[in-house]
């Protein structure tokens, strides 16, 4: 399956500027002919056991939001982290 990982734009409350730490990341499963598009929100994403914060390229001010594309299998842990088990990745902006 194809998964897109990005920062959740709705994790920040526009009035109070508070960040919801349980919804910082957004993982989107791309639609296929066998399954529909699905989005998950979580506190952390791990790619093959490593935190996504170590490989994610955060956009600079004024740049469009960044996202990364992965192919593999997703499991959700009890610690509110999504695990993506993959054999490779390709970046998309």
N, C-alpha and C positions, 0 to 999 in steps of 0.2 A: 504494500500500500504506500501511497505518497502522502507525506505529512508536511505541512507548513508550520514553522514555529516563528512566532513574532511576539512583541510586547503587546499586551492587551491595552488598547486605547481607552477602555472604560474602567481601568483599574484606578484611575484618579478621579476623585470627586471634584467637579469644576467649581463648586461653591466654596468648599473648605480646603481644597488642594490636598486632602488626605489621600494616602495610597492604601488600597485594600491589599494587604500582603498575601492573601489567599488566592488572589486572582491576577497576579502580575503577568503571568505568561498565558498565551493563547496558542493552542495546538489545533490545527484544522486538518481533518482527514479529507482528502480530495474525493470527489464523487467518481464512482465507476459505474459500469452497467449493473454490477451486483450489489452496490451499496450507495447510500446517499451521503451527501456532505455532512460532516459532524464537527462541531467545535467543542473543545474542552478548555476550561480555565483552571489554572493551578498555581501553586506557590513556587514550584521548581520543576524543571525539565532536565532529565539526565539522558545523554546520548551515549550509548554503549558504556554506561557506568560513570561518565564524566559530566559534571554540571555544565549546562548550556552557557552559563555566564563566562566560562573560560574560552569558548570559541565564537560566541555571538559578537558580531560587529555592531556596536551601538551607533546610530546615526548622529551626525553632528547637527548643531542647531541650524535649522532651515532646510535640511535634507529630508527627502521623503522617508517614511518609516521603512525599516529594514526587516527582512524575513529570511529564513533559511529553509531549504527544502531537503527532506530526508525520505528515504525509502526503507521500509522495514516493517516491524511489528510493534504495536504499542501496548503497554500494560500500565495500569494505575496502581500505585502502591498505597499502603495504609498511611503513609506519611504525607499525603497530598502531593506527591510528585509523580509525574508521568515519565515512564521509562520508554525510550525508543531504542529498540535493538535493530541495528542496521549494519550493512556491510560497506557503506559509502555515503557521501553526501555531496550535494551540489548547491552552491549559494545562488540565491535569486534576490534581486533588489527591486 
